Amino acid sequence: MGKKLKRVVAVGAAATLGLALAACGGDSNDDGGSGSGNNGTSEPGKAGGQLNYKQHFLFEAADPQRIYYGVQLANWRRVVYRGLTAFPMSEDAKVSNTPAADLATDTGTMEDGGKVWKFTLKDGVKWEDGSDITCEDVQYGASRPFANDVITGGPNYTLSYIDVPQNPDGTSTYPGPYKATPEQQKQFEDAVSCDGKTVTFRFNKPWVDFNAAIAGLMMVDPYKKSADKGDKSKWNVLSNGPYKFQGGKFDQSKGGTLVRNDQYDPATDDPEQLRLALPDQINWQVDDSDTAGELFNDQLIEDSPDFQNAITTARLVPTQLLKVQSGEPASRYTNVVSPFTDYLVVNAKTVTDPKVRRAIGLATDVNGYVKAIGGDKVAEGADSIVNPGVTGYKTNPAWADRNLDGDVAAAQALLKEAGVNGKFKLKVAYQKSPTMDKAFSILQETWNKAGFDVTLDGQGATYYDILSSPDKDIDVAWAGWGADWPSVMTVIPPLFDSRPNISKTSCNNDYGCYSSDAFNKVIDEAANAATLDEQIAKLQEADGILGEDAAYLPLVNEKFNWMHGSKVTGFTTTAASASYPELGLIGVKQ
């Protein structure tokens, strides 16, 4: 997935120590229940009053086709931007990961094995200015990401799927609506066509979970052509949801005030109840100073008067966790598994024997690592690179029964089978911080006992650039990932399909430069599957190949820790909210 959706400021496990992450899926247990802590208030959300939303980082846009931060996608789907489909608010992950009809009358009709999708708009859906939302608005919204010199920063999946002519290098010949010739525009409008209120998408290959992709991402959300000012529209918001921003804009550094949208009727617009829209007003307040997130949570823990009706995008840091395990604050504390899974990737160019790679995984002291980064409130051991909140998650058989304390004897035996004589040298890279230094020192201990000679190499801000290099002087590296929407297709292929990743100058997201014809063949079969069940089965088979090759070593599923004010009601997180506060269910006492 794109790093913007996956990471708000930077950085994986270090983020559990106070840096910020975005999220885009995931849940607390395999069955979608609560995590190891409280999962919200027992009091249901109440209508009325004002909610304060404290945000501790900057968004990059307010334009739907440019949004790629998980928390913004999830929250704004509840308040201002409705899609053809949306994910429900259920705490059951299976329900929350199943798209429901939103602007459309149903979740779409799939034809031609997933190469054609049709949606019909509901009657009476309107923009905040009172004008009707039309099929042509959806068509125009879908055209905007193709203008990637203007509409920047958002997801670009549709550019490789929508069936318009392509250049020899596979890029689209359609330049988007601002520069298209009449012929190019007609080619696009043949691929994304309108017939009354029905929009038809034609793809050049199957997309069997398209209705789920557009529930989470806004790449084909409707956009009113007359309101489009290109780059000047970056912070404008024309709402079709239950709220609208006063003044029609969101201020990147200050936020905005959400008030009721009088053109939205919940009875007719949202019979599926995809958003309760309980507060009369939401005061979205931005402060991206270095200490803002920690200070927000200090105030929430103390239940300061100005924070009693507040929630925040900032998660508790480990030092704050000690303050919320008992007494009154514990009733306002929530701990859930996040959408992010951290893993170790082995450089296939320098550690060529799968037995040696597997030995590294068997000798990994996952429990010691968890303790070092903050304990079981911060992370839990993982058994796949696919997060438990993703549809199609399954324990990777290669890692199902490993000892999470590190099995030195088993690792030694594998090294002996591999014919390793003496110590096997490894250079291990990770994103440097005091906590990660400590965590990797613990991993180093069991690795060395098993027969490795490990050198630790903590890296700085350019970590992922270094990791992508095909000529890196690294044997094992830490990495983290989360799904763009709850599909294994947004995890395994982007990380391990060598064909779009590996070039002479970069391995891109395939950080271990892993290449396997057998794996790629199964990925192609998954991509061309005619049904979602067939696709999932093929992707699970592909993950099995990765396990046999020890292409990755699962480490942990990260956890989120939340506080909310005492006047906040219905505080909950769901898979659909990316494990952030579920804004569609939250209210405030008056």
Residue, then its C-alpha position, 0 to 999 in steps of 0.5 A: m500500500g502507499k506509505k501515506l495511507k500506512r504511515v502518517v508521519a513515519v514509522g512503524a513500531a517506533a510509532t507505538l512510542g509516540l510517533a504517529l501512524a495512519a491506519c486503514g483496516g484491522d480490528s481487535n480480534d480475529d472475530g472483530g471483538s474488542g482488544s485486551g483493554n476496554n473497547g469503549t463506553s458502555e453508554p451508547g452514543k447520544a444525539g446533540g451537543q458539540l464534539n471536539y476532535k483534536q488532531h495532532f498532524l496535518f492532512e495533505a488535502a481535503d479533496p476526495q481524490r487526493i486523500y490517502y490518510g487512513v484516518q481521514l478516509a474513514n472519518w470523512r466517509r462518515v461526515v462529508y464524503r459519501g461513496l457509491t458504497a461504504f463500510p458499516m460501523s459494526e464491531d464485527a470485522k466480518v460485517s465491517n469489512t463487507p461493503a454496503a450501499d451508500l449513494a448507490t441503491d446496492t453494492g453493485t452488479m459485477e459482470d464479465g468475471g469482474k471486468v464490468w461493474k454497474f451501480t445505480l444512484k439512489d433517488g434524491v441524493k444531493w450536494e450541500d448546495g441543493s443540486d442533485i448528485t448525478c451519474e456524470d458527477v461520479q464519472y467526472g470524479a473517476s476521471r480526476p486521478f488520471a490528471n496526476d500532475v494536478i490531482t496528486g497524493g491520492p490512490n491510483y489503482t484505477l489508472s491501471y484498471i479502467d479500460v482506456p488505451q495505454n502507452p507501450d509502458g502500460t501507462s494510460t494515454y488519458p491525461g485526465p479531464y483538464k488536458a484531454t482531447p475530445e477523442q481521449q475524453k470520449q475513450f474515457e467516457d466509453a470506459v466509465s459510462c452513464d445511462g441515466k442514474t446508472v454508471t458502468f465501469r469497464f476494466n481491462k482485467p478483473w477487479v472482483d472486490f471493486n465495490a470494497a475498494i471504493a468503500g474505503l478509498m475515494m478514487v471514484d467518489p462523485y465530484k461536481k465539475s462546476a466546483d472543480k478549480g484544479d489545484k485551487s480546489k485542494w482544501n475546498v469541501l462540497s459535502n454530500g454527507p450529514y455535515k458540511f464545513q462552515g465556509g466550505k473549506f478545511d484549513q490545513s493548519k487549523g481545521g474547521t467546524l462541521v455543522r449540519n448539512d440541511q440537504y441531507d435527510p438520514a431517513t432517505d439518504d442513509p437507511e442502512q445507518l452507515r453514519l449516525a451523525l450524533p453531535d450537532q457540531i464537530n469542532w475539528q481542531v489541528d495542532d501539529s506541534d511536536t508535543a501536541g499529541e502527548l499533551f492532548n492525551d495528558q488532558l484527556i487522562e486528567d479529564s480537563p474541562d476543555f477535553q471532556n467532550a473530546i477525542t483525538t487522533a493521537r495514541l497514548v505513549p507507553t509512559q501514559l499507559l501506566k496511568v490508565q490501567s485502573g481507577e476512573p481513567a480506565s473506563r475511558y481507555t481503549n486498546v485494540v489491534s491496529p491494521f498494521t503488521d510489522y515483519l522482518v524481511v530477508n535479503a534474498k540476494t545475500v541470504t539465498d538458502p531458505k533454511v537459513r532464512r527460516a532459522i532466523g525466524l525460528a530464533t527470533d524472540v518475538n515475546g522479548y521484542v514485544k516487551a521491549i517496545g512497551g508490552d502487550k498493550v503495544a503489540e502482539g505476536a504475528d503469524s502472517i504478514v496479513n493482518p487479522g483484520v483483513t478479509g482472507y487472513k489465515t495463519n501462515p503454516a510455516w509460522a503456525d507453531r513456532n516458539l515466540d520466545g525464540d527456538v535456538a535449538a531448532a534454528q541451530a538444527l536448520l543451520k546444520e542442515a544448510g551446511v553452515n560451518g561457523k557463525f553466519k554473519l548477518k547485518v540487521a537494519y531497523q529504524k533507529s530510536p532508543t526503544m528500537d535499539k533495545a528491542f533489536s538488542i534482544l533479538q540479537e541475543t537469541w540470533n547469536k545463540a542460534g549460530f548467527d553473528v549479528t551486527l545491528d545497523g540503526q537507520g534514520a529518516t531515509y530508511y525506506d529509501i535504503l531498504s528499496s535499494p537492490d545493492k543494499d549492504i543489509d541482510v535482514a530488515w524491519a518493515g511494516w505494512g497495512a492494507d489499503w482496503p481489507s483485501v489480501m491483494t493489497v498486501i502480498p502482491p505489492l510486497f512480493d511480486s517482483r515484476p512491478n517492483i524490481s528494476k536495475t535501480s530499485c526493489n521498491n516495496d519488495y524490500g528483500c528483492y525476492s523473486s519467484d516464478a512459482f509465486n508470481k504464477v499464483i499471483d496472476e491466477a489470483a488477479n484473474a480470479a472470477t470470484l472473491d473466494e477464488q481470489i482469496a484461496k489463491l492468495q493464501e496459496a501464495d502466502g504459503i509459498l512465501g512461508e516455504d521460502a521464508a521470504y518474510l518473518p512475521l513479527v507483531n501486529e501493532k496495537f492502538n491505545w486511545m483515551h476519550g473525554s468523560k462526556v463522550t458517548g459511544f466511543t468505539t473503534t471498528a475495522a471500517s474506522a481503521s481502528y481509529p475512533e468510529l466517528g459515525l457512532i460517537g456522541v456527547k453528553q449535553 
